[in-house]
Amino acid sequence: MQESIKYLLDETRLPQAWYNIVADLPVPPPPMIDPDTGRPVTADALLPLFPEAVIEQEFSVERDIEIPRPVRDIYRQWRPSPLHRARRLEKALDTPAKIYFKYEGVSPTGSHKPNTSVAQAFYHKESGVKRLATETGAGQWGASLAFAGSLFGLDVDIYMIRASFEQKPYRRAMMESYGARCVASPSSETVVGRGMLARKADHRGSLGLAMSEAVEVARRRDDTGYALGSVLNHVVLHQTIIGAEAIAQMEMAGDYPDIVIACTGGGANFAGMAFPFIGAQLRGGTKTRVIAVEPAACPSLSRGKYAYDFGDAGHLMPLVKMHTLGSNFVPPGFHSAGLRYHGMAPLVSHVMELGLIEARSYQQSKIFEAGILFARTEGILPAPEANHAIRGAIDEALRCRTEGKSEVILFNLCGHGHFDMQAYMDHADGKLKDLDYDEGELAKSLAALPAERVAAA
Ligand SMILES: *Cc1c(COP(=O)(O)O)cnc(C)c1O
């Protein structure tokens, strides 16, 4: 198995293929469902949104999917991303465990997201569209797609949650610097947006709503494609370059992880890091404990229901089976915007059901403490989302100290926090409150799941 990964590295040590875990799963994942017919979605139904190559990846059962040369040539600017051993953090924790981390903050926009934005923009360009529409929360994904669009000469329209549009002007400025157009969502440009504004003129927006606006525009206009930053199979696939590189790099370091850890919003960076390791295990290799860390205020894996649900609030997208808090669930306002999504990638949900991964959640004061200790020992100021993975790694290292075990821990540092300084200031000022979601609201949201529409479920 490790031979095959080694074989896949090209002359600059970049993997030549993404890894598709579907090929190695003992049980195939449940299909996407058309909410109108209750039957599995066909490739044709997705053509108004995505290029054929992307749709093929969405349904693919091939294990290795070649990364096109032009995509690799762009990846090379920051890939392979570095893998470090956190020796000073180990020392501060006085742990016999070895802690390694893979750093995705070296990409042009500071996170793992360009791994897929570049690939998606490439395939859209090849298919002949002129414009991409997408949604963004705090702007990590919007900035990454704006960057990729600028490389391929595509116009990019970004529907940005109104609350972030107003409160987070820096990432908006970044998107506009790349040449993208940023629109506060809900907007008056779409039927979905106008409908929402008519009901509530001062609507603050949500990721699911912005998603519906972008999907509506891409469906309506032939010259416009849709791109999204997480959740779907093809996005998860593009992120597996993280784990594929990490396997080769751990081998260079002469170690193999006992534990792999990453944070989960929609599940893309987690799957990107973990799936190549889970695949190695499924093909008879070493068993690895895999831990997904999520915010206590939006715990889709730990508290959500595994059921068919909509990915977007306007219900324009197909139903997917996933761990979900319900598409109407609105989490309290905590400081990790990238982890506020109501659902989880169907493939991550599926491996959770198969018992291949564990999930745990933390309150924000605990994760910021971890991020500060990491910054003071390793020098990198992490994205708040990444602090969840760091907290998980630290707690495992502390368990190793208690048990006197020298386990090898690998976590994904999915981005830097240079655009998140308000969160660090709030933490320093003691203003970060631990927030709980409303149990009553969650029960209501779960009761509204669209189960009866799914004949095949
Ligand atoms: C978007 C984002 C996330 C959450 O997305 P996943 O799909 O769960 O990876 C996490 N961290 C950072 C830095 C992000 O930008």
The ligand as an ORCA input file, in Angstrom:
! r2SCAN-3c Opt
* xyz 0 1
  C     -13.452     26.344      5.808
  C     -12.523     26.039      6.880
  C     -12.751     24.952      7.769
  C     -13.968     24.085      7.754
  O     -14.182     23.375      6.593
  P     -13.964     21.810      6.457
  O     -14.743     21.491      5.223
  O     -14.522     21.126      7.656
  O     -12.519     21.579      6.288
  C     -11.807     24.699      8.732
  N     -10.705     25.444      8.844
  C     -10.444     26.478      8.031
  C      -9.181     27.245      8.230
  C     -11.336     26.800      7.008
  O     -11.084     27.824      6.192
*
